[in-house]
Amino acid sequence: MIMYSPEKTYRMVVKTGYKKVKKTLSEKLILGFMGGLFISLGYLLDIRVIAGLSDQWGTFSNFIGGAVFPVGLICILLVGGELITSNMLVIPVALFEKRVNFLQLMNNWFCITLSNLAGALFVAYFFGHVVGLTDTEPFLSKTIHIAEVKVGDSFWVAFISGIGCNIFVCVAVWLCFSAKSFSGKVLGIWLPIMSFVSIGFQHVVANMFIIPAAIFAGYLTWMDFLMNFISVFLGNVVGGIIFIGLAYNSVQKGTNNKAEKKCTKTISR
């Protein structure tokens, strides 16, 4: 078998959610910073690859950008990092199984969101603005265009787009857990992330990089960023909790207890 069973994968997700809330504050902040950093570096790579492509490439340029963007989540899941959108899956599932409480969930989400933002702003300002990787042409025009499209969406459009995004992100996380080999984990992460980027769905942490990058270049405002943040964050929450977390909890609920009872019976024999 090259993959764990759905039941085993579910138990791993629950266990991971429990471990995440037990991390110390310093661990959360450091790993959250790295999560924001890695996602932003993946987005920066995306821009640097596609910005120079002519219009003749059409929407195929979206696929090319989507093909390189996943390096961010690959680094987070295989090297180490905390990402709020993946925590919108694993911690709620642990909550559904009564392994964590609501206060622990909110504490984790607050710390990881704040530190993700710090990591994204670091890349946007120092690599994008100071070094000039998003402030020079043709990369500046691409950065501004993408950011303007993001903030140009209405609340409900951005919200629904956020749902679609985190369905893909959480599937990528789930596939990473289910795969046994390094190459299987990379492929499991790459396919869904490439898909959401190619489609153009909105990811709250990715937007923490691209919109501030445009702001540091003298375009858009922090209010534009805030309004986008609220709508996309809420959409990502719904995509992670309802469409993936709650859906698979309803199918696998109690798997941990069943496994423990089976193990107990085996030992008693």
C-alpha positions as CSV (number, residue, x, y, z in Angstrom):
1,M,0.0,0.0,0.0
2,I,1.3,3.4,-1.0
3,M,-1.3,5.2,1.0
4,Y,-2.8,5.0,4.5
5,S,-6.5,4.0,4.7
6,P,-9.1,6.7,5.0
7,E,-9.7,5.7,8.6
8,K,-5.9,5.9,9.4
9,T,-5.7,9.2,7.6
10,Y,-8.6,10.6,9.6
11,R,-7.0,9.6,12.9
12,M,-3.7,11.3,11.8
13,V,-5.6,14.5,11.1
14,V,-7.3,14.4,14.5
15,K,-4.0,13.8,16.3
16,T,-2.3,16.6,14.4
17,G,-5.0,19.0,15.4
18,Y,-4.5,18.0,19.0
19,K,-0.7,18.5,18.7
20,K,-1.1,21.9,17.1
21,V,-3.0,23.4,20.0
22,K,-0.5,22.0,22.5
23,K,2.5,23.9,20.9
24,T,4.0,26.7,23.0
25,L,3.4,30.4,22.0
26,S,6.9,30.8,20.7
27,E,6.5,27.6,18.6
28,K,3.3,28.9,17.1
29,L,4.7,32.3,16.3
30,I,7.9,31.0,14.8
31,L,6.2,28.3,12.7
32,G,3.4,30.7,11.7
33,F,6.0,33.2,10.5
34,M,7.6,30.4,8.4
35,G,4.2,29.5,7.0
36,G,3.5,33.0,5.8
37,L,7.1,33.3,4.5
38,F,6.9,30.0,2.5
39,I,3.5,30.8,0.9
40,S,4.7,34.3,0.0
41,L,7.9,32.9,-1.6
42,G,5.8,30.5,-3.6
43,Y,3.7,33.5,-4.8
44,L,6.8,35.5,-5.5
45,L,8.1,32.7,-7.7
46,D,4.8,32.6,-9.5
47,I,5.0,36.3,-10.4
48,R,8.7,36.1,-11.4
49,V,7.9,33.2,-13.8
50,I,4.7,34.5,-15.5
51,A,5.2,38.3,-15.5
52,G,7.3,38.3,-18.7
53,L,4.9,36.0,-20.7
54,S,3.1,37.7,-23.6
55,D,-0.6,37.8,-23.9
56,Q,-0.4,35.1,-26.5
57,W,0.0,32.6,-23.7
58,G,-3.5,33.3,-22.6
59,T,-4.8,31.5,-19.6
60,F,-2.0,28.9,-20.0
61,S,0.1,31.3,-18.0
62,N,-2.2,30.7,-15.1
63,F,-1.3,27.0,-15.2
64,I,2.4,27.8,-15.4
65,G,2.1,30.1,-12.3
66,G,0.0,27.5,-10.6
67,A,2.6,24.8,-11.3
68,V,5.3,26.6,-9.3
69,F,3.2,28.2,-6.5
70,P,2.8,24.9,-4.5
71,V,6.4,25.0,-3.4
72,G,5.2,27.1,-0.5
73,L,2.8,24.5,1.0
74,I,5.3,21.7,0.2
75,C,7.8,23.5,2.3
76,I,5.3,24.1,5.1
77,L,4.1,20.5,5.3
78,L,7.4,18.7,4.7
79,V,9.9,21.1,6.2
80,G,7.8,22.7,8.9
81,G,5.4,25.6,9.3
82,E,2.0,26.5,10.4
83,L,-0.7,27.8,8.0
84,I,-4.0,29.2,9.1
85,T,-5.9,27.7,6.2
86,S,-4.7,24.1,6.9
87,N,-5.5,24.7,10.6
88,M,-9.0,25.5,9.6
89,L,-9.3,21.8,8.8
90,V,-7.2,19.8,11.3
91,I,-8.1,21.7,14.5
92,P,-11.9,21.8,13.9
93,V,-11.8,18.0,13.2
94,A,-10.0,17.5,16.5
95,L,-12.7,19.7,18.1
96,F,-15.5,17.6,16.6
97,E,-13.8,14.6,18.2
98,K,-13.6,16.4,21.5
99,R,-9.8,16.3,21.6
100,V,-9.5,20.1,21.8
101,N,-11.9,22.9,23.0
102,F,-13.1,26.0,21.3
103,L,-10.9,28.3,23.3
104,Q,-7.8,26.4,22.2
105,L,-9.0,26.6,18.5
106,M,-9.4,30.4,18.7
107,N,-6.1,30.8,20.4
108,N,-4.3,28.8,17.7
109,W,-6.1,30.6,14.9
110,F,-5.3,34.1,16.3
111,C,-1.6,33.3,16.8
112,I,-1.1,31.6,13.4
113,T,-3.0,34.3,11.5
114,L,-1.0,37.0,13.1
115,S,2.3,35.3,12.5
116,N,1.4,34.3,8.9
117,L,0.7,38.0,8.3
118,A,4.1,38.9,9.7
119,G,5.9,36.3,7.4
120,A,4.0,37.5,4.4
121,L,4.7,41.2,5.1
122,F,8.4,40.4,5.5
123,V,8.5,38.9,2.0
124,A,6.4,41.6,0.5
125,Y,8.4,44.5,2.0
126,F,12.0,43.2,2.0
127,F,12.1,40.9,-1.0
128,G,9.4,42.6,-3.0
129,H,9.9,46.3,-2.2
130,V,13.5,46.7,-0.9
131,V,15.1,44.2,-3.2
132,G,12.7,45.2,-6.0
133,L,11.5,41.8,-7.0
134,T,7.9,43.1,-7.3
135,D,8.7,46.8,-7.7
136,T,10.3,46.7,-11.1
137,E,8.8,46.0,-14.5
138,P,7.4,43.7,-15.8
139,F,6.8,42.3,-12.3
140,L,5.3,45.5,-10.9
141,S,2.5,45.5,-13.5
142,K,1.7,41.9,-12.8
143,T,1.7,42.4,-9.0
144,I,-0.6,45.4,-9.3
145,H,-3.0,43.7,-11.7
146,I,-3.3,40.6,-9.5
147,A,-3.8,42.7,-6.4
148,E,-6.4,44.9,-8.0
149,V,-8.4,41.9,-9.2
150,K,-8.3,40.5,-5.7
151,V,-9.6,43.6,-4.0
152,G,-12.0,44.4,-6.9
153,D,-14.2,41.4,-6.0
154,S,-17.3,42.1,-4.0
155,F,-17.6,40.7,-0.5
156,W,-19.7,37.7,-1.6
157,V,-17.6,36.9,-4.6
158,A,-14.4,36.9,-2.5
159,F,-16.1,34.9,0.2
160,I,-17.2,32.2,-2.2
161,S,-13.8,32.2,-3.9
162,G,-12.3,31.7,-0.5
163,I,-14.5,28.6,0.0
164,G,-13.3,27.1,-3.3
165,C,-9.7,27.8,-2.4
166,N,-9.7,26.1,0.9
167,I,-11.5,23.0,-0.4
168,F,-8.4,22.5,-2.5
169,V,-5.9,23.4,0.2
170,C,-7.5,21.1,2.7
171,V,-7.6,18.3,0.2
172,A,-3.9,18.9,-0.4
173,V,-3.3,18.6,3.4
174,W,-5.4,15.4,3.6
175,L,-3.5,13.8,0.7
176,C,-0.2,14.7,2.3
177,F,-1.3,12.8,5.4
178,S,-2.5,9.8,3.4
179,A,0.6,9.4,1.3
180,K,3.4,7.3,2.7
181,S,6.3,8.4,0.5
182,F,8.0,11.7,0.1
183,S,7.2,11.8,-3.7
184,G,3.6,10.8,-3.0
185,K,3.2,13.7,-0.5
186,V,4.7,16.2,-2.9
187,L,2.4,15.1,-5.7
188,G,-0.6,15.1,-3.3
189,I,0.1,18.7,-2.3
190,W,1.0,19.9,-5.8
191,L,-2.2,18.8,-7.7
192,P,-4.8,20.6,-5.6
193,I,-2.7,23.7,-5.0
194,M,-1.9,24.0,-8.7
195,S,-5.6,23.7,-9.4
196,F,-6.8,26.5,-7.1
197,V,-4.1,28.9,-8.3
198,S,-4.8,28.1,-11.9
199,I,-8.6,28.7,-11.3
200,G,-7.9,32.0,-9.5
201,F,-9.5,31.2,-6.1
202,Q,-8.5,33.5,-3.2
203,H,-6.3,32.4,-0.4
204,V,-6.1,34.6,2.7
205,V,-2.3,34.1,3.3
206,A,-1.4,34.5,-0.3
207,N,-3.3,37.7,-0.3
208,M,-1.3,38.8,2.8
209,F,1.6,39.0,0.4
210,I,0.3,40.1,-3.0
211,I,-2.0,43.0,-1.8
212,P,0.6,44.5,0.6
213,A,3.2,44.2,-2.2
214,A,1.1,46.5,-4.3
215,I,0.6,48.8,-1.3
216,F,4.3,49.1,-0.7
217,A,4.7,50.0,-4.4
218,G,2.3,52.9,-3.9
219,Y,-1.0,51.3,-5.1
220,L,-4.2,50.3,-3.2
221,T,-4.8,51.0,0.5
222,W,-4.7,49.1,3.8
223,M,-8.5,49.4,3.9
224,D,-8.6,47.5,0.6
225,F,-6.5,44.8,2.2
226,L,-8.7,44.7,5.4
227,M,-12.0,44.3,3.5
228,N,-10.5,41.6,1.3
229,F,-9.0,39.8,4.3
230,I,-12.3,39.6,6.1
231,S,-14.3,38.1,3.2
232,V,-11.6,35.7,2.1
233,F,-10.8,34.6,5.7
234,L,-14.4,33.7,6.3
235,G,-14.7,31.9,3.0
236,N,-11.6,29.9,3.8
237,V,-13.1,29.0,7.2
238,V,-16.2,27.7,5.5
239,G,-14.3,25.7,2.9
240,G,-12.1,24.1,5.5
241,I,-14.6,23.4,8.3
242,I,-17.8,22.6,6.4
243,F,-16.8,21.2,3.0
244,I,-13.9,19.1,4.2
245,G,-13.7,18.9,8.0
246,L,-17.4,18.4,8.8
247,A,-18.0,16.3,5.7
248,Y,-15.4,13.7,6.5
249,N,-16.1,13.9,10.3
250,S,-19.6,12.8,9.5
251,V,-18.3,9.8,7.7
252,Q,-15.4,8.9,10.0
253,K,-16.7,10.1,13.3
254,G,-15.7,7.9,16.2
255,T,-12.9,6.2,14.2
256,N,-10.4,6.9,17.0
257,N,-12.7,5.3,19.6
258,K,-13.4,2.3,17.4
259,A,-9.7,1.8,16.9
260,E,-9.0,2.0,20.6
261,K,-11.8,-0.5,21.4
262,K,-10.5,-2.9,18.7
263,C,-7.0,-2.7,20.2
264,T,-8.3,-3.3,23.7
265,K,-10.2,-6.4,22.6
266,T,-7.1,-7.8,20.9
267,I,-5.0,-7.3,24.0
268,S,-7.6,-8.9,26.2
269,R,-7.6,-12.0,24.1
